[in-house]
Amino acid sequence: MALDKDILGTDLYNELSVFNNKNIDELGDIEDKRLLFCKKIAEVFIEHLKANVEINIPGTGLIAPGGAVTGNSTTGTIN
């Protein structure tokens, strides 16, 4: 599957709903919660990439400063 803004957006919305519509007093230390919020955004984004990125690198036909690139093509995902 390719990257999808709707899937990523929904995942972010669902994961971050725990932070929404809360009194600051309910959250405790606001700086700790801000850091946790940012870490959750990063986690959801990274997991979306790992689950949905498709890699396809041709083995030939690319050009680098030293000349044409040769080798084996590869496909796969990121872990």
C-alpha positions as CSV (number, residue, x, y, z in Angstrom):
1,M,0.0,0.0,0.0
2,A,1.2,3.5,-0.7
3,L,1.3,6.4,1.8
4,D,-2.2,7.7,2.4
5,K,-3.0,11.1,4.0
6,D,-6.5,9.9,5.0
7,I,-5.2,6.8,6.9
8,L,-2.3,8.8,8.5
9,G,-4.6,11.7,9.4
10,T,-7.2,9.3,11.0
11,D,-4.5,7.5,12.9
12,L,-3.1,10.8,14.3
13,Y,-6.6,12.0,15.2
14,N,-7.4,8.7,17.0
15,E,-4.1,8.5,18.9
16,L,-4.1,12.2,20.0
17,S,-7.7,12.3,21.1
18,V,-6.5,11.5,24.6
19,F,-5.0,15.1,24.7
20,N,-8.0,16.9,23.4
21,N,-10.6,18.8,25.4
22,K,-8.7,18.5,28.7
23,N,-8.2,21.0,31.4
24,I,-4.5,21.8,31.9
25,D,-5.1,20.7,35.6
26,E,-6.3,17.3,34.4
27,L,-3.1,16.7,32.4
28,G,-0.6,17.4,35.1
29,D,2.7,18.9,34.1
30,I,2.0,20.7,30.8
31,E,5.6,20.4,29.5
32,D,5.6,16.6,30.1
33,K,2.3,16.3,28.2
34,R,3.6,18.5,25.3
35,L,6.6,16.2,25.0
36,L,4.4,13.1,25.2
37,F,2.1,14.7,22.5
38,C,5.1,15.2,20.1
39,K,6.5,11.8,20.7
40,K,3.0,10.3,19.9
41,I,2.9,12.2,16.6
42,A,6.4,10.9,15.7
43,E,5.4,7.4,16.6
44,V,2.3,7.4,14.5
45,F,4.1,8.9,11.6
46,I,7.0,6.4,11.8
47,E,4.7,3.4,12.1
48,H,2.7,4.7,9.1
49,L,5.9,4.9,7.0
50,K,7.1,1.5,8.1
51,A,3.7,0.0,7.2
52,N,3.1,1.7,3.9
53,V,6.3,2.8,2.2
54,E,7.2,0.9,-0.9
55,I,10.8,1.0,-2.2
56,N,11.6,0.4,-5.8
57,I,15.2,1.2,-6.8
58,P,16.2,0.3,-10.4
59,G,19.6,-1.4,-10.8
60,T,20.5,0.4,-14.0
61,G,19.6,3.6,-15.7
62,L,20.6,5.9,-12.8
63,I,23.4,8.5,-13.3
64,A,25.8,9.5,-10.6
65,P,28.6,12.1,-10.8
66,G,31.1,9.3,-11.7
67,G,28.9,8.0,-14.5
68,A,26.2,5.4,-14.9
69,V,25.0,3.3,-12.0
70,T,24.9,-0.4,-12.4
71,G,23.9,-3.2,-10.1
72,N,20.8,-5.1,-9.0
73,S,17.4,-3.6,-8.6
74,T,15.6,-3.9,-5.3
75,T,12.2,-3.5,-3.9
76,G,11.0,-3.7,-0.3
77,T,9.8,-1.9,2.7
78,I,11.4,-0.1,5.6
79,N,11.7,-1.7,9.0
